[in-house]
Amino acid sequence: MSAKEDRAIARLVERISAALDDGKAVKVCVLDVRKQTVITDFMVIASGRTGRQVRALAERVLEVARHEQVKALGVEGEREGEWVLLDFGGVIVHLMQPATRDFYQLEKLWEERLPAQADQR
């Protein structure tokens, strides 16, 4: 990956994190998984208190991506709002209601591999 692509992905992660903070997302967690997997560079995990908030957070993230001229490769779970997955290639975003997040514990799975790299706000 080129330095330009790295900067674009880093900027997208920053903008997504800011949008989630602005949308009052709970426990925003950014994981750098470049050394652990080839499927993506970063995972962003956050919670919304209700299905409505999860859907609103997903829309915020999609708007940021559009502004950065990045197309979503896939969007899943938007209708239900329990767990929305947004795939932008170099960045995968998981937005979940608290009970779903507690059940699946995605960040715990990755933190076991990346103990010093989790950035929770």
C-alpha positions as CSV (number, residue, x, y, z in Angstrom):
1,M,0.0,0.0,0.0
2,S,1.3,3.5,-0.9
3,A,1.9,6.2,1.6
4,K,-1.0,8.2,0.0
5,E,-3.4,5.3,0.6
6,D,-2.1,4.9,4.2
7,R,-2.8,8.6,4.8
8,A,-6.3,8.3,3.2
9,I,-7.2,5.4,5.4
10,A,-5.8,7.1,8.6
11,R,-7.9,10.2,7.7
12,L,-11.0,8.1,7.2
13,V,-10.5,6.4,10.6
14,E,-10.1,9.9,12.2
15,R,-13.2,11.3,10.5
16,I,-15.3,8.2,11.4
17,S,-14.2,8.3,15.1
18,A,-15.0,12.1,15.2
19,A,-18.5,11.4,13.7
20,L,-19.2,8.7,16.2
21,D,-18.1,10.9,19.1
22,D,-20.3,13.7,17.7
23,G,-23.2,11.2,17.5
24,K,-22.7,10.3,21.1
25,A,-21.6,6.7,20.4
26,V,-20.6,4.7,23.5
27,K,-17.1,3.2,23.9
28,V,-15.6,3.9,20.5
29,C,-12.7,1.5,20.0
30,V,-10.2,1.8,17.1
31,L,-8.0,-1.3,16.5
32,D,-5.1,-1.4,14.1
33,V,-5.2,-4.9,12.8
34,R,-2.7,-4.6,9.9
35,K,-0.3,-7.1,11.4
36,Q,-3.0,-9.6,12.2
37,T,-5.1,-9.9,9.1
38,V,-5.2,-9.1,5.4
39,I,-9.0,-8.4,5.4
40,T,-8.7,-4.8,6.6
41,D,-6.3,-2.3,8.2
42,F,-8.5,-0.9,11.0
43,M,-11.6,-2.0,12.9
44,V,-13.8,0.6,14.5
45,I,-16.2,-0.7,17.1
46,A,-18.8,1.4,18.9
47,S,-22.2,1.2,20.6
48,G,-25.4,3.1,20.3
49,R,-27.9,2.9,23.1
50,T,-30.9,2.0,20.8
51,G,-31.5,0.6,17.4
52,R,-32.4,4.1,16.2
53,Q,-29.1,5.5,17.5
54,V,-27.1,2.7,15.9
55,R,-28.8,3.4,12.5
56,A,-28.2,7.1,12.9
57,L,-24.5,6.4,13.7
58,A,-24.3,4.3,10.6
59,E,-25.7,7.1,8.5
60,R,-23.1,9.5,10.0
61,V,-20.3,7.1,9.0
62,L,-21.7,6.7,5.5
63,E,-21.9,10.4,5.1
64,V,-18.2,10.8,6.2
65,A,-17.2,8.1,3.7
66,R,-19.1,9.9,0.9
67,H,-17.4,13.2,1.9
68,E,-14.0,11.4,1.7
69,Q,-15.1,9.9,-1.6
70,V,-14.9,6.3,-0.3
71,K,-17.6,3.9,-1.3
72,A,-18.9,1.2,1.1
73,L,-18.1,-2.2,-0.2
74,G,-20.9,-3.6,2.0
75,V,-23.5,-2.6,4.5
76,E,-25.3,-5.1,6.7
77,G,-27.9,-4.9,9.4
78,E,-29.0,-1.4,8.8
79,R,-32.7,-2.2,8.9
80,E,-32.6,-4.0,12.3
81,G,-30.1,-1.6,14.0
82,E,-28.9,-4.3,16.4
83,W,-25.5,-4.7,14.7
84,V,-24.6,-2.7,11.6
85,L,-21.4,-3.6,9.7
86,L,-19.9,-1.1,7.3
87,D,-17.0,-2.3,5.1
88,F,-14.8,0.3,3.4
89,G,-12.0,-2.1,2.6
90,G,-9.2,-0.6,4.7
91,V,-11.7,0.2,7.5
92,I,-14.5,-2.0,8.9
93,V,-16.9,-0.4,11.3
94,H,-19.1,-2.4,13.7
95,L,-21.9,-0.5,15.4
96,M,-23.9,-2.4,18.0
97,Q,-26.4,-2.1,20.7
98,P,-24.8,-2.8,24.1
99,A,-26.3,-6.2,24.7
100,T,-25.1,-7.4,21.3
101,R,-21.6,-5.9,21.9
102,D,-21.4,-7.6,25.3
103,F,-22.4,-10.9,23.8
104,Y,-19.9,-11.0,20.9
105,Q,-17.0,-9.1,22.5
106,L,-15.3,-8.4,19.3
107,E,-12.7,-6.1,20.7
108,K,-11.7,-8.7,23.3
109,L,-11.0,-11.2,20.5
110,W,-8.7,-8.7,18.8
111,E,-7.2,-7.2,22.0
112,E,-5.9,-10.6,22.9
113,R,-3.8,-10.3,19.8
114,L,-3.2,-6.6,20.1
115,P,-3.0,-5.8,23.8
116,A,-1.3,-2.4,23.5
117,Q,-3.1,-1.1,20.4
118,A,-6.7,-0.7,21.5
119,D,-7.8,2.9,21.7
120,Q,-11.0,3.3,23.6
121,R,-12.7,6.6,24.2
